[in-house]
Amino acid sequence: MLARLFLKPAGKPEAQLRKGYGVLCGAVGVGLNLLLFCGKLAAGLASGSIAVVADAVNNLSDAGSSVVTLLGFHLAEQKPDHHHPFGHGRMEYLSGLVVSMLILLMGFELAQSSVEKILHPVPANAGWQVTAMLCAAILVKLYMAFYNRRAGRRIGSTALEAAALDSLGDCAATAVVLAASLVERYTDLILDGWGGLLVALFILWSGVQAVRTTIDPLLGTPPSAEFVEEIRSLVLSHQPILGVHDLIVHDYGPGRRMISLHAEVPAGGELTELHNRIDHVERELRERLGCEAVIHMDPVCTDDGVTQETRRRVEALIRCIDGGITIHDFRVIPRKDHAHLVFDAAVPFDFRLTDQEVEEKIQNAVQVLDSGFQAKVRVERSYT
């Protein structure tokens, strides 16, 4: 409803929608968290509950986190400049990381205060006002978790998904505080400090999860299998491209990706025509997937039956070693008394064998296939 009212998303460019959703979610987060902070602080001070006060301070930190998220989306939309030719898209990832650090810092502070309350317990006077305030806070935080998660998935934002995770942690933490206050009201048990400690643990857990979510794209992660398949399908839909390999995706922030890949083309094709086809594919990748592309042409022999049959036999042998290994750039170079089989072997990053062991196994298998063959293999690790 808020998106339809303030953003009017129909027909807007994706980049404009990203900024709009980020600003909207950040503004709503600031407003609601400040309201929760004021309400919980008043209830906590009136009742003398350290757990409720801790929960209030947690909401204040969430308001600060929403401000950081707002700032991150604003900075991420700045255009490329002389010092940052690929734009500022990673500022969104950095803002998510700052949010995560604030969550962890608040968790440590609340844990320390709660331990002191456990060591020196003082009964809290939690009346119905505190109960009503905590129940309302749980409902508000559930709403915030829902809209942050939905908006985060809508625009692919790790910062908003981190905020959604934080809101869910807040729901659980507030529920613990509510349960502790109810038990303390109707029994002689003083659980206020323990409730505050559990709140701190929930906050620390959500902070660790948020750090993992936001730091991965900063370090560099492989593209999704769906995105890789989308690239492959688009490239291979153009004749006369026969195969795709050595795909690399560089992520400079949401909507700012650059890709490079090798496309296999017939060795006997006319060079100018092949170059024009590759240029067309690069333009289509930019227009349809929103990423700049650089494609390297690899000529492969398509009219030599001996080469094709030899490649099929080598591929069958390599599948016996492991079905996850693929080969490309296959060539047969004849010599006086033998032939060199030159090709690249792509293995997954987490493959059980070292590169040298893979190379030796392939060379031995090729020798068994035909003693007149010598394999010249370049082993490479690949996420695709």
C-alpha positions as CSV (number, residue, x, y, z in Angstrom):
1,M,0.0,0.0,0.0
2,L,2.8,2.4,0.9
3,A,4.7,1.6,-2.3
4,R,1.6,2.2,-4.4
5,L,0.9,5.5,-2.6
6,F,4.4,7.0,-2.5
7,L,6.4,5.2,-5.2
8,K,3.8,4.5,-7.9
9,P,6.0,1.7,-9.2
10,A,4.2,0.9,-12.5
11,G,6.4,1.7,-15.4
12,K,9.3,3.1,-13.4
13,P,12.9,2.1,-14.2
14,E,14.5,-0.5,-12.0
15,A,17.2,1.8,-10.7
16,Q,14.7,4.4,-9.7
17,L,12.5,1.8,-7.9
18,R,15.6,0.6,-5.9
19,K,16.2,4.0,-4.5
20,G,12.5,4.6,-3.9
21,Y,12.0,1.3,-2.0
22,G,15.2,1.9,0.0
23,V,14.2,5.4,1.1
24,L,10.6,4.3,1.9
25,C,11.7,1.4,4.0
26,G,14.3,3.4,5.8
27,A,11.9,6.3,6.5
28,V,9.2,3.9,7.9
29,G,11.9,2.2,10.0
30,V,13.1,5.4,11.5
31,G,9.6,6.5,12.4
32,L,8.4,3.3,13.9
33,N,11.5,2.5,15.8
34,L,11.5,6.0,17.4
35,L,7.9,5.5,18.5
36,L,8.8,2.1,20.0
37,F,11.8,3.6,21.7
38,C,9.8,6.3,23.4
39,G,7.0,3.9,24.4
40,K,9.3,1.2,25.8
41,L,11.6,3.7,27.5
42,A,8.7,5.2,29.4
43,A,7.3,1.8,30.4
44,G,10.7,0.5,31.4
45,L,11.6,3.6,33.5
46,A,8.2,3.5,35.2
47,S,8.4,-0.2,36.0
48,G,12.2,-0.3,36.8
49,S,12.7,-3.2,34.3
50,I,16.2,-3.4,32.8
51,A,14.9,-5.8,30.2
52,V,12.3,-3.3,28.9
53,V,14.8,-0.5,28.9
54,A,17.3,-2.7,27.0
55,D,14.6,-3.5,24.5
56,A,13.9,0.3,24.1
57,V,17.6,1.0,23.5
58,N,17.6,-1.7,21.0
59,N,14.9,0.1,19.1
60,L,16.9,3.3,19.2
61,S,19.8,1.5,17.6
62,D,17.4,0.2,15.0
63,A,16.3,3.7,14.2
64,G,20.0,4.6,13.7
65,S,20.4,1.6,11.5
66,S,17.5,2.7,9.4
67,V,19.2,6.1,9.0
68,V,22.3,4.4,7.8
69,T,20.3,2.3,5.3
70,L,18.7,5.5,4.0
71,L,22.1,7.1,3.6
72,G,23.5,3.9,1.9
73,F,20.7,3.9,-0.8
74,H,21.3,7.6,-1.4
75,L,25.0,7.2,-1.9
76,A,24.6,4.1,-4.0
77,E,22.6,5.9,-6.6
78,Q,25.4,8.5,-7.3
79,K,26.7,8.4,-10.8
80,P,30.2,7.1,-11.7
81,D,32.9,9.6,-11.4
82,H,36.7,10.0,-12.1
83,H,37.6,8.2,-8.8
84,H,34.8,5.5,-9.0
85,P,34.3,4.6,-12.7
86,F,32.1,1.7,-11.8
87,G,29.7,3.7,-9.7
88,H,28.9,3.6,-6.0
89,G,26.6,0.6,-5.8
90,R,28.6,-1.2,-3.1
91,M,27.7,1.6,-0.7
92,E,24.5,-0.3,-0.2
93,Y,26.5,-3.3,0.9
94,L,28.6,-1.1,3.2
95,S,25.5,0.4,4.8
96,G,24.3,-3.1,5.5
97,L,27.6,-4.0,7.2
98,V,27.4,-0.8,9.4
99,V,23.9,-1.9,10.4
100,S,25.3,-5.3,11.4
101,M,28.1,-3.8,13.4
102,L,25.6,-1.6,15.3
103,I,23.5,-4.6,16.1
104,L,26.5,-6.5,17.5
105,L,27.7,-3.5,19.5
106,M,24.2,-3.1,21.1
107,G,24.1,-6.8,21.9
108,F,27.3,-6.7,23.8
109,E,26.2,-3.6,25.8
110,L,22.9,-5.1,26.7
111,A,24.5,-8.4,27.7
112,Q,26.8,-6.5,30.1
113,S,23.9,-4.6,31.7
114,S,21.8,-7.8,32.0
115,V,24.6,-9.7,33.8
116,E,24.8,-6.9,36.3
117,K,21.1,-7.1,36.9
118,I,21.4,-10.9,37.4
119,L,24.1,-10.5,40.0
120,H,22.2,-7.7,41.8
121,P,18.5,-8.5,41.2
122,V,15.8,-5.9,41.9
123,P,12.1,-6.7,41.4
124,A,10.4,-4.8,38.6
125,N,6.9,-3.4,38.7
126,A,5.6,-4.5,35.4
127,G,1.9,-3.5,35.1
128,W,-0.6,-3.9,32.4
129,Q,0.8,-0.8,30.6
130,V,4.1,-2.7,30.1
131,T,2.3,-5.8,28.9
132,A,0.3,-3.7,26.4
133,M,3.4,-1.9,25.2
134,L,5.3,-5.1,24.6
135,C,2.4,-6.8,22.7
136,A,2.1,-3.7,20.5
137,A,5.9,-3.7,19.9
138,I,5.8,-7.4,18.7
139,L,3.1,-6.6,16.2
140,V,4.9,-3.6,14.9
141,K,8.2,-5.5,14.5
142,L,6.4,-8.3,12.7
143,Y,5.1,-5.8,10.2
144,M,8.5,-4.3,9.8
145,A,10.1,-7.7,9.2
146,F,7.5,-8.4,6.6
147,Y,7.8,-5.2,4.6
148,N,11.6,-5.2,4.7
149,R,11.9,-8.8,3.6
150,R,9.3,-8.3,0.8
151,A,11.0,-5.1,-0.4
152,G,14.5,-6.6,-0.1
153,R,13.5,-9.5,-2.3
154,R,11.7,-7.3,-4.7
155,I,14.8,-5.2,-5.4
156,G,17.5,-7.8,-4.4
157,S,18.8,-5.7,-1.5
158,T,21.0,-7.4,1.2
159,A,20.7,-4.3,3.4
160,L,16.9,-4.5,3.6
161,E,17.0,-8.3,4.1
162,A,19.5,-7.7,7.0
163,A,17.0,-5.2,8.5
164,A,14.2,-7.8,8.1
165,L,16.3,-10.3,10.0
166,D,17.0,-7.8,12.7
167,S,13.2,-7.1,13.1
168,L,12.5,-10.8,13.5
169,G,15.2,-11.0,16.2
170,D,13.5,-8.1,17.9
171,C,10.2,-9.9,17.9
172,A,11.7,-12.9,19.6
173,A,13.6,-10.7,22.1
174,T,10.5,-8.7,23.0
175,A,8.5,-11.9,23.4
176,V,11.1,-13.1,25.9
177,V,10.9,-9.8,27.8
178,L,7.1,-10.1,27.9
179,A,7.2,-13.7,29.1
180,A,9.7,-12.7,31.9
181,S,7.6,-9.8,33.0
182,L,4.5,-12.0,33.2
183,V,6.3,-14.7,35.2
184,E,7.7,-12.1,37.6
185,R,4.3,-10.5,38.1
186,Y,2.6,-13.8,39.1
187,T,5.4,-15.6,40.9
188,D,8.3,-14.8,43.2
189,L,10.9,-15.4,40.5
190,I,13.0,-12.4,39.5
191,L,13.7,-13.0,35.8
192,D,14.2,-9.4,34.6
193,G,18.0,-9.8,34.2
194,W,17.7,-13.1,32.6
195,G,15.2,-11.7,30.1
196,G,17.6,-8.9,29.3
197,L,20.4,-11.4,28.7
198,L,18.2,-13.5,26.4
199,V,17.4,-10.2,24.5
200,A,21.1,-9.5,24.2
201,L,21.8,-13.1,22.9
202,F,19.0,-12.7,20.3
203,I,20.5,-9.4,19.2
204,L,24.0,-10.9,18.9
205,W,22.7,-13.8,16.9
206,S,20.8,-11.6,14.4
207,G,23.9,-9.4,14.2
208,V,26.2,-12.3,13.2
209,Q,23.6,-13.4,10.6
210,A,23.4,-9.9,9.2
211,V,27.2,-9.7,9.0
212,R,27.4,-12.9,7.0
213,T,24.6,-11.7,4.7
214,T,26.2,-8.3,4.0
215,I,29.9,-9.1,3.9
216,D,29.7,-11.9,1.3
217,P,29.0,-9.6,-1.7
218,L,31.7,-7.3,-0.5
219,L,34.2,-10.1,-0.6
220,G,32.9,-11.4,-3.9
221,T,30.4,-14.3,-4.4
222,P,29.6,-16.3,-7.5
223,P,26.5,-15.4,-9.5
224,S,23.4,-17.4,-9.0
225,A,22.9,-20.5,-11.1
226,E,19.8,-18.8,-12.6
227,F,21.8,-15.8,-13.7
228,V,24.5,-18.0,-15.2
229,E,21.9,-20.0,-17.1
230,E,20.2,-16.8,-18.3
231,I,23.6,-15.6,-19.7
232,R,24.3,-19.0,-21.3
233,S,20.9,-19.3,-22.9
234,L,21.0,-15.8,-24.4
235,V,24.5,-16.2,-25.8
236,L,23.9,-19.7,-27.2
237,S,20.7,-18.5,-28.9
238,H,22.8,-16.6,-31.4
239,Q,24.3,-18.5,-34.4
240,P,27.1,-19.5,-35.0
241,I,28.1,-19.6,-31.3
242,L,28.7,-23.2,-30.3
243,G,29.7,-23.0,-26.6
244,V,30.4,-20.8,-23.6
245,H,33.1,-21.1,-21.0
246,D,35.3,-19.0,-18.6
247,L,32.4,-16.9,-17.5
248,I,33.3,-14.3,-14.9
249,V,30.8,-11.9,-13.3
250,H,32.1,-8.7,-11.6
251,D,29.6,-7.2,-9.1
252,Y,30.0,-3.5,-8.4
253,G,26.6,-3.3,-6.6
254,P,23.0,-4.1,-7.4
255,G,22.4,-3.4,-11.1
256,R,26.1,-2.7,-11.8
257,R,27.5,-6.0,-13.1
258,M,30.2,-6.6,-15.7
259,I,30.7,-10.0,-17.3
260,S,33.4,-11.5,-19.5
261,L,33.2,-14.9,-21.2
262,H,34.7,-17.0,-24.0
263,A,32.4,-17.9,-26.9
264,E,33.3,-20.8,-29.2
265,V,32.8,-20.1,-32.9
266,P,33.7,-22.1,-36.0
267,A,37.3,-21.7,-37.0
268,G,36.4,-21.5,-40.7
269,G,34.0,-18.6,-40.2
270,E,34.5,-15.2,-41.8
271,L,36.2,-13.0,-39.2
272,T,34.3,-9.7,-39.8
273,E,30.9,-11.5,-39.7
274,L,31.8,-13.3,-36.5
275,H,33.0,-10.0,-34.9
276,N,29.6,-8.4,-35.8
277,R,27.7,-11.2,-34.2
278,I,29.7,-11.0,-31.0
279,D,29.1,-7.2,-30.9
280,H,25.4,-7.9,-31.2
281,V,25.4,-10.4,-28.4
282,E,27.2,-7.9,-26.1
283,R,24.6,-5.2,-26.9
284,E,21.8,-7.7,-26.1
285,L,23.4,-8.6,-22.8
286,R,23.5,-5.0,-21.8
287,E,19.9,-4.3,-22.9
288,R,18.2,-7.4,-21.5
289,L,20.3,-8.2,-18.4
290,G,21.7,-4.7,-17.6
291,C,25.3,-5.7,-17.5
292,E,28.3,-4.7,-19.6
293,A,29.8,-7.6,-21.4
294,V,33.2,-8.4,-23.0
295,I,33.2,-11.6,-25.1
296,H,36.4,-13.3,-26.3
297,M,36.1,-15.5,-29.5
298,D,37.6,-19.0,-29.3
299,P,37.8,-20.6,-32.8
300,V,37.0,-24.4,-32.7
301,C,37.3,-26.9,-35.5
302,T,33.9,-28.0,-36.8
303,D,34.7,-29.6,-40.1
304,D,37.3,-32.1,-39.0
305,G,35.7,-35.5,-38.2
306,V,38.9,-36.9,-36.6
307,T,39.2,-34.0,-34.1
308,Q,35.5,-34.2,-33.2
309,E,35.6,-37.9,-32.6
310,T,38.8,-37.6,-30.5
311,R,37.2,-34.9,-28.4
312,R,34.2,-37.1,-27.8
313,R,36.4,-40.0,-26.7
314,V,38.4,-37.8,-24.3
315,E,35.3,-36.3,-22.8
316,A,34.0,-39.8,-22.1
317,L,37.2,-40.7,-20.4
318,I,37.1,-37.5,-18.2
319,R,33.5,-38.2,-17.2
320,C,34.8,-41.5,-15.8
321,I,37.2,-39.5,-13.6
322,D,34.4,-37.2,-12.4
323,G,31.2,-35.9,-14.1
324,G,31.9,-32.4,-12.8
325,I,34.9,-31.9,-15.0
326,T,34.3,-30.2,-18.4
327,I,36.7,-29.4,-21.2
328,H,36.9,-26.7,-23.8
329,D,39.3,-25.1,-26.4
330,F,40.1,-28.6,-27.6
331,R,42.7,-28.9,-30.4
332,V,44.8,-31.7,-32.0
333,I,48.3,-30.7,-33.0
334,P,50.0,-33.4,-35.0
335,R,53.7,-34.2,-34.6
336,K,56.1,-36.7,-36.3
337,D,55.4,-39.7,-34.1
338,H,52.6,-38.5,-31.9
339,A,49.9,-35.9,-31.5
340,H,49.3,-33.3,-28.8
341,L,45.8,-32.9,-27.4
342,V,45.6,-29.4,-26.1
343,F,42.6,-28.3,-24.0
344,D,41.5,-26.7,-20.8
345,A,39.8,-28.7,-18.0
346,A,37.4,-26.8,-15.7
347,V,36.8,-28.3,-12.3
348,P,34.7,-27.0,-9.4
349,F,36.4,-24.9,-6.6
350,D,35.6,-27.5,-4.0
351,F,36.8,-30.5,-6.1
352,R,38.4,-33.3,-4.0
353,L,41.6,-33.4,-6.1
354,T,44.3,-30.8,-6.5
355,D,45.0,-29.3,-10.0
356,Q,48.1,-31.4,-10.4
357,E,46.3,-34.6,-9.5
358,V,43.5,-33.8,-12.0
359,E,46.1,-33.1,-14.7
360,E,48.0,-36.3,-14.0
361,K,44.8,-38.4,-14.1
362,I,43.7,-36.9,-17.4
363,Q,47.2,-37.4,-19.0
364,N,47.2,-41.0,-17.9
365,A,43.7,-41.6,-19.2
366,V,44.6,-40.1,-22.6
367,Q,47.7,-42.4,-22.7
368,V,45.5,-45.4,-22.1
369,L,43.1,-44.2,-24.9
370,D,46.0,-44.0,-27.4
371,S,49.7,-44.2,-26.8
372,G,50.3,-41.9,-29.6
373,F,48.4,-39.0,-27.8
374,Q,50.0,-36.6,-25.3
375,A,47.7,-34.4,-23.3
376,K,48.6,-30.8,-22.7
377,V,46.0,-29.8,-20.1
378,R,45.5,-26.5,-18.3
379,V,43.4,-27.1,-15.2
380,E,41.2,-24.2,-14.0
381,R,38.8,-23.8,-11.1
382,S,35.3,-22.6,-12.1
383,Y,32.1,-21.7,-10.2
384,T,30.1,-22.4,-13.3
